[in-house]
Amino acid sequence: MTGVALAEDFTFRGPVARFDSADGFRAMTAGSRSLVNAWRSDSARRRREAAVGALEPVEVADQDDTLVLLFLCCHPALSPPSQLALTLRAVGGLTTAEIAAAFLVPETTMAQRISRAKQRIRGARFALPSEAERPERLSVVLHVLYLMFNEGHTASSGPELGRADLTAEAIRLTRLLHRLLPGECEGAGLLALMLLTDARRAARTDDAGAIVPLAEQRRDLWDAALIAEGVALVERTLGTGPVGPYQLQAAIAAVHDEAAAAQDTDWPQILALYDVLAQVAPGPVVTLSRAVAVAEVHGPRAGLAVLGTLDTDDRMAHSHRLEAVRAHLLERAGDLTAARESYARAARMTASLPEQRYLTLRAARLRSPV
């Protein structure tokens, strides 16, 4: 999304709310179905025109064993947050600090959660879940893979913007899951979302490793094959079953990726998709991303008003992204002093060195002339 620090990634950071197995992902209203159908037909038109043990991180040679380990960590004896955390630790190999950042909680809280989860399922049977157990466990597995990709795409700390090894593993496991369960719409949607997002990786930084905002990226560096595969997955899946957050986020990513230039981006369509996503999976990360789309369609002050609803949300207290988006919108609105202060606050809050440099540079460029 234009101009924001890591703006193209705001649809893909932090946990998204999920429904339990009793609710599933409910079918959308008639209006939402119309939106899905419009996306599919419009997209087509454009193309026509254009080891368990202690559950420490392990390397599993057999792909089926990796899936078994994934499902084991999503054991029903554990709470959903513990399932997610344990899988990220045991299968994804993320550190406790990285998992805490993904969940927007303190590291000590996450360490206790992981320790309790290990003890609770010690000795559990190492096997894939029964068909009756699968839907509930699958929703957690998908969420885990989503968060694993998030951390690989934009690392929460360290000298590099991302971790290609982690994104590659998340894509590999999601492909494997999609082959195992090809009829699962959300599995296909998650795979599409990963492919459409990873397609931009080569253009996200310059030769010096500095962040390049989406609007300034060289689109000839985007991976056309990944984009084509992702768009095809979205078109085959969206609207064929209950619409969930991964399918909707994939549709948003597809609209971005199909724009030949930043100015060609169909922001009204993106905002409409965010409106549906806010119904399906409401939460602070969705609100944050939607605020950027609102600003693109209705102006920066309208976007800032949406952001204001997050100021008292404790889930955003440990994330720099609220301040980063606020700074961008304040800059666009012409309030350069407030924008500079928000950029500086965001830079102090992130442990990612590329993000720190990007945000600090943005603040410095807005410094009043002496």
C-alpha positions in Angstrom: 0.0 0.0 0.0 1.4 3.2 -1.2 4.1 4.9 0.8 3.7 3.2 4.2 6.7 1.6 5.8 6.3 -2.0 4.6 2.9 -0.9 3.4 2.4 -3.9 1.0 2.7 -6.1 4.1 0.0 -4.7 6.3 -2.5 -7.2 5.1 -0.1 -9.9 6.2 1.1 -9.1 9.6 -0.1 -10.3 13.0 -2.9 -12.8 13.9 -6.2 -12.6 12.2 -9.3 -13.7 14.1 -10.6 -17.1 13.3 -13.9 -18.9 13.9 -14.3 -22.1 15.8 -15.3 -25.3 14.1 -18.9 -25.0 15.0 -19.2 -21.7 13.1 -16.7 -22.4 10.4 -16.3 -19.5 8.0 -19.9 -18.5 7.4 -21.2 -17.9 3.9 -21.2 -14.2 3.1 -24.3 -12.1 2.5 -25.7 -11.6 -1.0 -23.9 -8.3 -1.3 -20.6 -10.0 -0.4 -21.2 -12.7 -3.0 -21.8 -10.1 -5.6 -18.5 -8.5 -4.6 -16.7 -11.9 -5.0 -18.3 -12.5 -8.4 -17.4 -9.0 -9.5 -13.8 -9.6 -8.5 -13.6 -12.8 -10.4 -15.2 -11.4 -13.6 -13.2 -8.2 -13.5 -9.9 -10.1 -13.0 -10.8 -12.4 -15.9 -11.5 -9.4 -18.1 -8.2 -7.8 -17.2 -6.3 -11.0 -18.0 -8.1 -11.3 -21.3 -7.0 -7.8 -21.9 -3.5 -8.4 -20.3 10.2 -35.3 16.1 8.0 -34.7 18.8 9.9 -35.6 22.0 10.7 -32.3 23.8 9.1 -30.6 20.8 12.1 -28.5 20.0 12.6 -27.3 16.4 13.3 -30.3 14.2 14.1 -31.1 10.6 11.8 -33.8 9.3 12.9 -35.6 6.1 9.6 -37.1 5.4 6.9 -34.5 4.4 4.1 -36.6 5.8 5.9 -36.6 9.2 6.1 -32.8 9.0 2.3 -32.7 8.6 1.8 -35.1 11.5 3.9 -32.9 13.6 1.9 -29.9 12.6 -1.4 -31.5 13.5 0.0 -32.9 16.8 1.0 -29.4 17.9 -2.6 -28.4 17.2 -3.9 -31.0 19.7 -7.4 -30.3 21.1 -6.1 -30.5 24.6 -4.4 -27.1 24.0 -6.0 -23.7 23.8 -5.8 -22.1 20.3 -3.1 -19.6 21.3 -1.0 -22.5 22.8 -1.5 -24.6 19.6 -0.2 -21.8 17.5 2.7 -21.0 19.7 3.9 -24.6 20.0 3.7 -25.2 16.3 5.7 -22.1 15.5 8.3 -23.3 17.9 8.5 -27.0 17.1 7.9 -26.9 13.3 8.6 -23.4 12.2 11.7 -23.1 14.3 10.9 -19.5 15.4 12.4 -18.2 18.6 10.2 -17.3 21.6 10.8 -13.6 20.9 9.7 -14.0 17.3 6.5 -15.8 18.3 5.8 -13.2 21.0 6.1 -10.5 18.4 3.7 -12.3 16.0 1.1 -12.6 18.8 1.7 -9.0 20.1 2.5 -10.2 23.7 5.5 -10.0 26.0 8.2 -12.6 25.5 7.9 -13.9 29.1 4.2 -14.6 28.6 4.9 -16.5 25.4 7.7 -18.6 27.1 5.3 -19.7 29.8 2.7 -20.6 27.2 5.0 -22.8 25.2 6.4 -24.6 28.3 2.9 -25.4 29.5 1.8 -26.6 26.0 4.8 -29.0 25.8 4.0 -30.6 29.1 0.3 -31.0 28.3 0.7 -33.0 25.1 3.8 -35.0 26.1 3.2 -38.6 25.2 0.4 -37.9 22.7 -0.1 -40.2 19.7 2.0 -39.2 16.7 -0.5 -39.6 13.9 -2.8 -37.5 11.7 -6.1 -36.6 13.3 -9.3 -38.4 12.5 -11.7 -37.0 9.9 -14.0 -35.8 12.7 -11.1 -33.9 14.4 -9.6 -32.5 11.2 -11.7 -29.3 10.6 -10.9 -27.7 14.0 -7.2 -28.8 13.9 -6.9 -27.6 10.3 -7.9 -24.0 11.1 -5.1 -23.8 13.6 -2.6 -25.4 11.2 -3.5 -22.8 8.6 -3.1 -20.0 11.0 0.3 -21.3 12.1 1.5 -21.4 8.5 0.2 -17.9 8.0 2.2 -16.6 11.0 5.3 -18.6 9.9 5.2 -16.9 6.5 4.6 -13.5 8.2 7.8 -13.8 10.2 9.8 -14.9 7.2 8.4 -12.2 5.0 9.1 -9.4 7.4 11.2 -10.5 10.4 10.3 -9.0 13.7 13.9 -8.4 14.6 17.4 -8.6 13.2 19.5 -7.1 10.4 17.5 -8.5 7.4 14.1 -7.5 6.3 13.0 -11.1 5.8 14.0 -14.7 6.1 13.7 -16.5 2.8 14.2 -19.9 4.4 11.2 -19.4 6.6 8.9 -18.2 3.8 10.1 -21.1 1.6 9.3 -23.6 4.3 5.9 -22.0 4.9 5.1 -22.2 1.2 6.3 -25.8 1.0 4.2 -27.0 3.9 1.1 -25.1 2.6 1.6 -26.7 -0.8 1.8 -30.1 0.9 -1.4 -29.4 2.8 -3.2 -28.2 -0.3 -2.3 -31.4 -2.1 -3.5 -33.4 0.9 -6.8 -31.4 1.1 -7.4 -29.9 -2.3 -11.0 -29.1 -1.6 -10.3 -26.8 1.4 -10.9 -23.3 0.1 -9.0 -21.6 2.9 -6.0 -23.8 2.3 -6.0 -22.8 -1.3 -6.5 -19.2 -0.3 -3.6 -19.2 2.1 -1.3 -20.7 -0.6 -2.4 -18.1 -3.1 -1.8 -15.3 -0.5 1.7 -16.6 0.2 2.6 -16.8 -3.5 1.2 -13.4 -4.4 3.0 -11.8 -1.5 6.3 -13.6 -2.0 6.2 -12.7 -5.7 7.3 -9.1 -4.7 10.3 -10.2 -2.6 13.0 -9.2 -5.1 11.7 -5.6 -5.3 11.1 -4.9 -1.6 14.7 -3.7 -0.9 17.3 -1.9 -3.0 20.9 -3.1 -3.6 21.9 -1.6 -0.2 19.1 -3.5 1.6 17.0 -0.4 2.2 13.2 -0.8 2.1 11.5 0.2 -1.1 7.8 1.1 -0.7 5.3 -0.7 -2.9 4.6 2.4 -5.0 8.3 2.7 -5.8 9.0 -0.9 -6.5 10.2 -2.1 -9.9 7.4 -4.3 -11.0 9.5 -6.0 -13.6 11.3 -7.6 -10.7 8.1 -9.2 -9.4 7.8 -12.9 -10.1 5.2 -13.2 -12.9 5.0 -17.0 -12.5 4.1 -16.8 -8.8 1.6 -14.1 -9.6 -0.1 -16.1 -12.3 -0.2 -19.2 -10.0 -1.6 -17.2 -7.1 -4.3 -15.4 -9.2 -5.3 -18.8 -10.7 -5.8 -20.2 -7.3 -7.9 -17.3 -6.2 -10.1 -17.5 -9.2 -10.6 -21.2 -8.9 -11.5 -20.9 -5.2 -13.1 -17.6 -4.3 -16.8 -17.9 -4.2 -16.9 -21.7 -4.5 -17.4 -22.3 -0.8 -17.6 -20.3 2.5 -15.4 -17.2 2.1 -12.7 -16.9 4.7 -10.0 -14.4 5.6 -7.2 -16.1 3.6 -9.2 -16.0 0.4 -10.1 -12.4 0.9 -6.5 -11.4 1.7 -5.4 -13.3 -1.4 -7.9 -11.4 -3.5 -6.5 -8.1 -2.1 -3.0 -9.2 -2.9 -4.1 -10.2 -6.4 -5.5 -6.7 -7.1 -2.2 -5.2 -6.0 -0.2 -7.6 -8.2 -2.3 -7.2 -11.3 -1.8 -3.4 -11.4 0.7 -2.6 -14.1 1.7 0.5 -12.1 1.0 1.9 -8.6 -1.4 4.5 -10.0 -3.4 1.7 -11.7 -4.2 0.0 -8.4 -8.0 -0.4 -8.0 -8.2 1.0 -4.4 -12.1 1.1 -4.4 -12.1 -2.7 -5.0 -9.4 -3.2 -2.3 -11.5 -1.2 0.2 -14.6 -3.2 -0.7 -12.7 -6.4 0.0 -11.4 -5.0 3.3 -15.0 -4.2 4.3 -15.9 -7.9 3.8 -12.7 -9.0 5.6 -13.7 -6.8 8.5 -17.0 -8.7 8.7 -15.4 -12.2 8.4 -12.3 -11.6 10.7 -12.5 -8.4 12.6 -9.4 -7.3 14.5 -6.8 -4.6 14.9 -4.6 -5.8 12.1 -7.5 -5.8 9.6 -8.5 -2.3 10.8 -5.0 -1.1 10.4 -4.8 -2.3 6.8 -8.3 -1.0 6.0 -7.3 2.5 7.2 -4.7 2.7 4.5 -7.3 1.7 1.9 -9.8 4.2 3.3 -7.1 6.9 3.0 -6.5 6.0 -0.7 -10.2 6.2 -1.5 -11.5 8.9 0.8 -8.3 10.8 1.8 -5.8 10.7 4.6 -8.1 12.4 7.2 -10.6 9.6 6.7 -7.9 7.0 7.2 -6.7 8.7 10.3 -10.2 8.6 11.7 -10.2 4.8 11.3 -6.8 4.6 12.9 -8.1 6.5 15.9 -10.3 3.5 16.8 -7.2 1.5 17.6 -5.6 4.0 20.0 -7.1 2.2 23.1 -6.6 -1.3 21.8 -4.1 -3.0 24.0 -3.3 -5.6 21.3 -1.5 -2.8 19.3 0.6 -1.6 22.3 3.6 -3.8 21.4 3.5 -3.1 17.7 5.1 -0.2 15.8 2.8 -0.5 12.9 0.1 1.7 14.2 2.5 4.6 14.5 4.1 3.8 11.1 0.7 4.0 9.4 -0.3 7.1 11.4 2.9 8.8 10.3 2.3 8.1 6.7 -1.2 9.4 6.8 -0.2 12.5 8.8 2.5 13.2 6.2 -0.1 12.9 3.4 -2.4 15.2 5.3 0.3 17.8 5.5 0.9 17.6 9.3 4.6 17.1 9.0 5.6 17.8 12.6 3.2 15.2 13.9 4.2 12.8 11.1 7.9 13.2 12.0 7.1 12.4 15.7 5.1 9.3 14.7 7.8 8.0 12.4 10.4 8.5 15.2 8.2 6.7 17.7 7.6 3.8 15.3 11.4 3.5 14.7 12.0 3.2 18.5 9.4 0.5 18.8 10.6 -2.0 16.1 13.5 -4.4 16.6 14.0 -4.8 12.8 17.0 -2.9 11.7 15.8 -2.2 8.1 12.5 -0.9 9.5 14.4 1.3 12.0 16.5 2.8 9.2 13.5 3.3 7.0 11.4 5.0 9.6 14.3 7.1 11.0 15.0 8.3 7.4 11.4 9.2 6.9 11.4 11.2 10.1 14.7 13.0 9.1 13.3 14.0 5.8 10.4 15.8 7.5 12.7 17.8 9.8 11.9 21.5 9.6 14.6 23.5 7.9 16.9 25.4 10.3 
